[in-house]
Amino acid sequence: MDNKFARRAIISLILFAMVFAVVYLFPAWMFSLVVALFVALGMLDFFRMVEHKKIFVYKYFGTIIGALIPLVIYLGNGMADLKNLEPLLIVVASLLVFVLQFTRRESVHDHLISTALTVFALFYIAWFFSFFVKLRFLENGANLVAFVILVTKSADIGAYLFGSRFGKTELIPRISPKKTKEGTIGGILFSLLIAVVLGRFLTGFSLAHLLVLGVLLAIIGQVGDLAESLIKRDCKVKDSGTYLPGIGGALDLIDSLLFTAPVFYFYVKTF
């Protein structure tokens, strides 16, 4: 456990340093390219898990289209004439998924599930994670991106630490037997602490908003983590990938952010 935690902590610190360099030092177009890279890696992880269930998907088509979504969002924010490019791409991609199914020669009975999973990945991974590009273009955008990452990931860290030390009551054992109610509470407490301590500096939000966001992002982030656990359990795989020691794959890294990024964006735009 100690070796695994140490390895995971070292990799996480390196990734945090890289992410914040991208957020604060890279121009918007390079930031968008990094988001597109994470989308592509997450999509590939997802499609590989689906293929593990012997389900046919157009893996490379879906990955390329998914990686284009954050890039067209970037273009739409920079050029008023391209504002509608984002929904247009998603609609065209959904249509093309059906067209590709028409071209399959073999007699199969998985057209519905193959189509549904490809379109699902475009929304669940590509579009949701692309909200980081939308956040980056808001006023004080870099700090908002940093805030949602810190608060979400602090819930992951708190849940892991509290669960390892105090966890006794399983949360949803049929989905993720290692997650506990004590860990969930610890995650919320860590998230609240980071939201309140760093939130005023990064966002200028009132204490009431920071308290709400601390709890909201912690809960939604852990739902995102459980959502990916549900997918992995259904596909009978332990991790979405193996190239991040102690973490797994790209999808394991970003799973909790997939829901918090769009929720935080709409919270900021609304309140």
C-alpha positions in Angstrom: 0.0 0.0 0.0 2.8 2.4 1.0 4.8 1.8 -2.3 1.6 2.2 -4.3 0.7 5.4 -2.6 4.2 6.8 -2.9 4.3 6.0 -6.6 0.8 7.5 -7.1 1.8 10.6 -5.2 4.9 11.2 -7.2 3.1 10.8 -10.5 0.3 13.0 -9.3 2.7 15.8 -8.3 4.5 15.7 -11.7 1.1 15.8 -13.5 -0.1 18.7 -11.3 3.1 20.7 -12.1 2.6 20.0 -15.8 -1.1 20.9 -15.8 -0.5 24.2 -14.0 2.3 25.1 -16.3 -0.1 24.5 -19.2 -2.9 26.6 -17.5 -0.7 29.6 -16.6 2.1 29.6 -19.1 0.7 28.3 -22.3 -1.4 30.6 -24.7 -5.0 29.6 -25.2 -4.4 27.7 -28.5 -1.7 25.5 -26.8 -4.0 25.0 -23.8 -6.7 23.8 -26.2 -4.3 21.4 -27.9 -3.4 19.8 -24.5 -7.1 19.5 -23.7 -7.5 17.8 -27.2 -4.7 15.4 -26.3 -6.3 14.4 -23.0 -9.6 13.9 -24.9 -7.9 11.7 -27.5 -6.2 9.6 -24.8 -9.4 9.3 -22.8 -11.4 8.3 -25.9 -8.8 5.6 -26.8 -8.9 4.2 -23.3 -12.7 4.1 -23.4 -12.8 2.4 -26.8 -10.2 -0.2 -25.8 -12.4 -1.1 -22.7 -15.4 -1.5 -25.0 -13.4 -3.7 -27.4 -12.6 -5.8 -24.4 -16.3 -6.7 -24.3 -16.0 -7.7 -28.0 -18.1 -4.8 -29.1 -17.1 -3.2 -32.4 -16.6 0.6 -32.4 -15.0 3.0 -34.9 -12.2 3.7 -32.5 -10.0 6.0 -34.5 -12.9 7.9 -36.1 -14.4 8.6 -32.7 -11.0 9.6 -31.3 -10.2 12.0 -34.1 -13.7 13.7 -33.9 -13.5 13.8 -30.2 -10.1 15.6 -30.2 -11.5 18.1 -32.7 -14.3 19.3 -30.3 -12.1 21.3 -28.0 -10.3 22.8 -31.0 -13.5 24.0 -32.7 -14.6 25.5 -29.3 -11.3 27.4 -29.3 -11.9 28.6 -32.9 -15.5 29.5 -32.0 -14.3 31.7 -29.1 -11.8 33.4 -31.3 -13.9 34.0 -34.4 -17.6 35.0 -34.2 -18.4 33.5 -37.6 -17.4 30.0 -36.2 -19.6 30.1 -33.0 -21.9 27.4 -34.3 -19.1 25.0 -35.3 -19.1 23.1 -32.1 -22.8 21.8 -32.2 -22.4 21.4 -36.0 -19.4 19.1 -35.5 -21.3 17.0 -33.0 -24.4 16.6 -35.2 -22.3 15.8 -38.3 -20.2 13.3 -36.3 -23.4 11.6 -35.0 -24.7 11.3 -38.6 -21.4 9.9 -39.8 -21.4 7.2 -37.1 -24.6 5.9 -38.7 -23.2 6.2 -42.2 -20.2 4.1 -41.1 -22.5 1.4 -39.8 -24.1 1.3 -43.2 -20.8 0.4 -44.8 -20.2 -2.7 -42.6 -20.3 -5.8 -44.9 -20.7 -8.5 -42.3 -24.1 -9.5 -41.0 -24.0 -8.5 -37.3 -26.4 -7.6 -34.6 -24.5 -4.9 -32.7 -25.3 -1.8 -34.8 -27.3 -0.2 -32.1 -24.8 -0.7 -29.2 -21.9 0.2 -31.5 -23.5 3.4 -32.6 -24.7 4.3 -29.1 -21.3 3.8 -27.5 -19.5 5.9 -30.1 -21.9 8.8 -29.7 -21.9 8.4 -26.0 -18.1 8.7 -25.8 -18.3 12.0 -27.8 -20.5 13.5 -25.2 -19.2 11.8 -22.0 -15.5 12.4 -22.7 -14.9 14.8 -25.6 -17.6 17.4 -25.1 -17.6 17.3 -21.3 -13.9 17.7 -20.9 -13.9 20.4 -23.6 -15.6 22.7 -21.1 -12.1 23.4 -19.8 -11.6 25.4 -23.0 -14.9 27.3 -22.4 -13.7 28.0 -18.8 -10.3 29.2 -20.0 -12.0 31.9 -22.2 -14.1 33.3 -19.3 -12.8 36.4 -17.3 -10.1 35.1 -14.9 -10.3 31.9 -16.9 -6.9 30.4 -15.9 -7.7 30.8 -12.2 -11.1 29.2 -12.7 -9.5 26.2 -14.4 -7.0 25.9 -11.6 -9.8 26.1 -9.0 -12.0 23.4 -10.4 -9.1 21.0 -10.9 -7.8 21.7 -7.3 -11.1 21.3 -5.7 -12.1 18.2 -7.6 -8.8 16.5 -7.2 -8.6 17.3 -3.5 -11.8 15.3 -3.1 -10.1 12.4 -4.8 -7.1 12.7 -2.5 -9.2 13.1 0.6 -11.4 10.1 -0.3 -8.3 8.0 -0.8 -6.5 9.0 2.4 -9.6 8.9 4.6 -10.8 5.6 3.0 -7.4 4.0 3.5 -7.1 5.1 7.1 -10.7 5.0 8.4 -12.7 3.3 5.7 -15.0 0.5 7.1 -18.4 1.0 5.5 -18.5 0.1 1.8 -20.2 2.8 -0.4 -21.4 0.8 -3.4 -19.5 -2.5 -3.3 -21.0 -3.9 -6.5 -19.5 -1.0 -8.4 -16.3 -0.2 -6.5 -15.6 -2.4 -3.5 -12.7 -0.3 -2.2 -14.7 3.0 -1.9 -16.1 3.7 1.5 -18.6 6.1 3.0 -15.8 7.4 5.3 -13.7 8.1 2.3 -16.5 10.0 0.7 -16.9 12.2 3.7 -13.1 12.8 3.8 -13.2 13.8 0.2 -15.9 16.3 0.8 -14.0 17.8 3.8 -10.8 18.1 1.7 -12.7 19.7 -1.1 -14.3 22.2 1.2 -11.0 23.1 2.8 -9.3 23.8 -0.6 -12.3 25.6 -1.9 -12.4 28.0 1.1 -8.6 28.4 1.5 -7.7 28.9 -2.2 -11.1 30.0 -3.6 -11.0 33.6 -2.4 -7.6 34.1 -3.9 -8.3 32.3 -7.2 -11.9 33.3 -7.8 -13.0 36.2 -5.6 -16.2 34.3 -4.9 -18.1 34.9 -1.7 -17.7 32.4 1.2 -21.2 31.1 0.6 -20.5 30.3 -3.0 -17.2 28.6 -2.1 -18.9 26.4 0.5 -21.5 25.4 -2.1 -18.9 24.7 -4.7 -16.7 22.8 -2.3 -19.5 20.3 -1.5 -21.0 20.3 -5.0 -17.8 19.6 -6.9 -16.7 17.0 -4.4 -20.0 15.1 -4.8 -20.1 15.4 -8.5 -16.4 14.5 -8.9 -16.9 11.3 -6.9 -20.0 10.5 -9.0 -17.7 10.9 -12.1 -15.2 8.5 -10.5 -17.9 6.0 -9.7 -19.3 6.4 -13.3 -16.0 5.3 -14.7 -15.7 2.5 -12.1 -19.1 1.3 -13.4 -17.9 1.2 -16.9 -14.7 -0.6 -16.0 -16.6 -3.2 -14.0 -18.9 -3.8 -16.9 -16.0 -4.2 -19.2 -14.1 -6.4 -16.7 -11.0 -4.3 -16.6 -9.1 -3.0 -13.6 -7.9 0.3 -15.1 -8.6 2.2 -18.3 -4.8 2.0 -19.2 -1.4 1.1 -17.8 0.8 4.0 -18.8 0.4 6.1 -15.6 1.9 4.0 -12.7 -0.3 4.0 -9.7 -3.1 5.8 -11.6 -3.9 3.8 -14.7 -4.8 5.5 -17.9 -5.9 9.0 -19.0 -9.5 8.2 -18.4 -8.7 7.2 -14.8 -7.0 10.5 -14.4 -9.8 12.7 -15.7 -12.9 10.8 -14.8 -13.8 13.0 -11.8 -13.3 16.1 -13.9 -15.6 15.1 -16.7 -18.7 16.2 -14.8 -17.3 18.9 -12.6 -16.0 21.0 -15.5 -19.4 21.6 -17.2 -21.2 21.9 -13.9 -18.7 24.5 -12.7 -18.9 26.4 -16.0 -22.7 26.7 -15.8 -22.5 27.6 -12.1 -20.2 30.5 -13.0 -22.3 31.6 -15.9 -25.5 31.5 -13.9 -24.5 32.8 -10.5 
